[in-house]
Amino acid sequence: MYKRILVPTDGSDTADAGLREACKLAREGGAQIRVVHVVDELLSMPPEFYGTAFDQLSDSIRKAGASLLAHAEVVARKEGVTVETELIEAMGAPAGDHVVKAAKAWPADLIVCGTHGRRGLRRIVMGSDAEYIVRNTTVPVLLIRKDGL
């Protein structure tokens, strides 16, 4: 059974569905969860790109990420699960790459990831962190789609 479950979140309904599924697995198997949020890749751009607003923008993005993690922690604790959180700053790499590295470093034995299930042009334009994770990790991945998508 899995004992260390990594759950990436971006605050979406699908990420929340992934967290809730991870909580069920953790509760049933006595596992612990680590919820990670990758701060937006915009922070990897040079401050000159944003001008004087860079510090305000980066602080705002970090605070939003911390808020997402606090919400995830509340959800997991209500489910009776041992949980910790980690805010990861994505400097020059896709969010999925940071999730894969976090899973290896922790080390996780399962990644539970919400997915939007985009196809075609929408996936090409918007990318798919879930697909990146599946293709690049050695850790088993459970993908969760929110009902009705």
Backbone torsions as a table, in degrees:
resi	resn	phi	psi	omega
1	MET	NA	154.6	-179.1
2	TYR	-78.0	138.6	-178.3
3	LYS	-117.7	-18.6	-178.8
4	ARG	-134.0	106.0	-173.7
5	ILE	-110.9	120.5	177.5
6	LEU	-94.5	133.6	-178.4
7	VAL	-129.8	106.2	174.5
8	PRO	-76.7	144.2	177.1
9	THR	-135.6	144.4	173.0
10	ASP	-122.8	7.9	178.8
11	GLY	87.1	-0.8	-178.5
12	SER	-78.3	166.1	176.1
13	ASP	-62.0	-35.5	-179.6
14	THR	-70.4	-37.1	175.9
15	ALA	-64.7	-38.4	177.6
16	ASP	-64.3	-39.0	176.6
17	ALA	-63.5	-39.4	176.4
18	GLY	-62.7	-41.9	178.6
19	LEU	-62.8	-44.1	-179.1
20	ARG	-64.4	-37.8	176.5
21	GLU	-67.4	-41.5	177.3
22	ALA	-61.5	-37.9	178.5
23	CYS	-63.6	-41.2	177.5
24	LYS	-61.2	-47.3	179.8
25	LEU	-61.7	-43.1	-178.6
26	ALA	-65.5	-43.6	-179.4
27	ARG	-63.6	-44.0	-178.7
28	GLU	-70.3	-30.8	-175.7
29	GLY	-107.1	2.7	-179.1
30	GLY	67.7	32.7	-177.6
31	ALA	-93.0	166.2	171.6
32	GLN	-109.2	156.2	-178.1
33	ILE	-119.7	141.9	167.3
34	ARG	-120.6	120.5	177.8
35	VAL	-98.8	128.2	179.5
36	VAL	-119.5	144.9	172.5
37	HIS	-127.9	130.9	179.1
38	VAL	-97.7	118.9	178.3
39	VAL	-62.3	140.0	-174.6
40	ASP	-47.5	141.9	-177.4
41	GLU	-66.1	-11.6	178.5
42	LEU	-58.9	-25.9	-179.5
43	LEU	-68.3	-14.6	179.5
44	SER	-80.4	-9.2	177.7
45	MET	-78.8	150.0	-177.5
46	PRO	-63.9	145.0	-179.8
47	PRO	-55.1	-29.1	-179.7
48	GLU	-60.7	-27.2	-179.8
49	PHE	-63.6	-35.2	-176.4
50	TYR	-98.3	-14.2	-178.0
51	GLY	71.7	-145.7	-175.4
52	THR	-69.4	-15.8	-178.0
53	ALA	-81.0	-3.2	-174.4
54	PHE	-57.8	-49.3	-177.7
55	ASP	-61.7	-43.0	179.1
56	GLN	-64.7	-43.0	-179.7
57	LEU	-64.4	-46.4	-178.7
58	SER	-66.2	-39.1	176.4
59	ASP	-63.2	-41.4	179.8
60	SER	-63.5	-41.9	179.7
61	ILE	-66.2	-42.1	177.7
62	ARG	-63.7	-43.1	179.1
63	LYS	-63.2	-40.4	177.6
64	ALA	-62.9	-42.3	177.6
65	GLY	-63.1	-42.9	178.3
66	ALA	-63.1	-36.7	178.0
67	SER	-65.6	-41.6	176.7
68	LEU	-60.6	-43.4	-179.7
69	LEU	-67.1	-38.1	178.1
70	ALA	-63.6	-40.9	177.4
71	HIS	-62.4	-45.6	-179.9
72	ALA	-61.6	-38.9	179.5
73	GLU	-64.0	-41.8	177.9
74	VAL	-61.8	-45.4	179.6
75	VAL	-58.9	-49.1	-177.5
76	ALA	-64.6	-42.5	-180.0
77	ARG	-64.7	-37.4	176.4
78	LYS	-63.4	-27.9	178.4
79	GLU	-83.7	-1.8	178.0
80	GLY	78.0	29.4	-174.8
81	VAL	-110.1	141.4	172.5
82	THR	-72.5	124.9	-173.5
83	VAL	-138.5	146.6	169.1
84	GLU	-136.2	161.8	-177.4
85	THR	-128.7	159.7	178.3
86	GLU	-148.3	128.0	173.9
87	LEU	-96.4	123.1	-176.5
88	ILE	-115.2	130.1	177.2
89	GLU	-93.2	122.1	-177.9
90	ALA	-86.5	99.1	179.0
91	MET	-103.9	96.4	173.0
92	GLY	81.7	11.8	179.1
93	ALA	-139.3	154.7	178.1
94	PRO	-63.8	153.4	-179.9
95	ALA	-55.6	-41.0	-179.5
96	GLY	-57.5	-36.7	178.8
97	ASP	-63.6	-40.9	179.0
98	HIS	-68.2	-33.8	176.9
99	VAL	-66.4	-44.3	178.4
100	VAL	-59.8	-44.5	178.8
101	LYS	-65.0	-39.3	179.3
102	ALA	-65.3	-38.4	178.9
103	ALA	-64.2	-39.0	179.7
104	LYS	-71.5	-42.6	-175.9
105	ALA	-70.3	-31.1	-172.6
106	TRP	-65.5	-50.9	-6.4
107	PRO	-95.7	134.2	177.8
108	ALA	-82.4	151.6	171.5
109	ASP	-113.3	5.1	172.3
110	LEU	-159.3	140.4	170.8
111	ILE	-113.6	126.5	174.8
112	VAL	-111.2	120.2	-169.0
113	CYS	-132.1	125.9	171.4
114	GLY	-70.5	147.7	178.6
115	THR	-138.7	143.6	179.4
116	HIS	-81.3	-18.8	179.7
117	GLY	69.0	31.3	179.5
118	ARG	-67.1	150.7	178.2
119	ARG	-131.3	165.5	171.2
120	GLY	57.9	-137.1	-174.1
121	LEU	-62.1	-38.2	179.5
122	ARG	-60.0	-39.4	179.0
123	ARG	-69.6	-39.3	-179.5
124	ILE	-65.0	-44.9	-177.6
125	VAL	-71.0	-45.8	-173.7
126	MET	-91.3	-16.3	-179.0
127	GLY	77.5	173.5	178.7
128	SER	-145.3	103.2	176.5
129	ASP	-64.1	-38.0	179.8
130	ALA	-60.7	-44.3	178.6
131	GLU	-63.4	-41.7	178.1
132	TYR	-59.1	-44.8	-179.0
133	ILE	-61.3	-47.9	-179.0
134	VAL	-59.0	-41.5	-176.1
135	ARG	-76.4	-19.3	-170.5
136	ASN	-119.8	1.9	-180.0
137	THR	-110.3	155.3	173.5
138	THR	-97.3	-3.4	-179.6
139	VAL	-86.7	138.9	175.3
140	PRO	-57.3	143.6	-178.3
141	VAL	-125.2	131.3	173.7
142	LEU	-109.5	117.0	179.9
143	LEU	-96.5	132.6	-178.2
144	ILE	-120.0	124.7	173.0
145	ARG	-101.7	139.2	177.4
146	LYS	-71.4	137.5	179.4
147	ASP	-54.9	141.6	175.6
148	GLY	87.6	2.8	179.5
149	LEU	-87.3	NA	NA
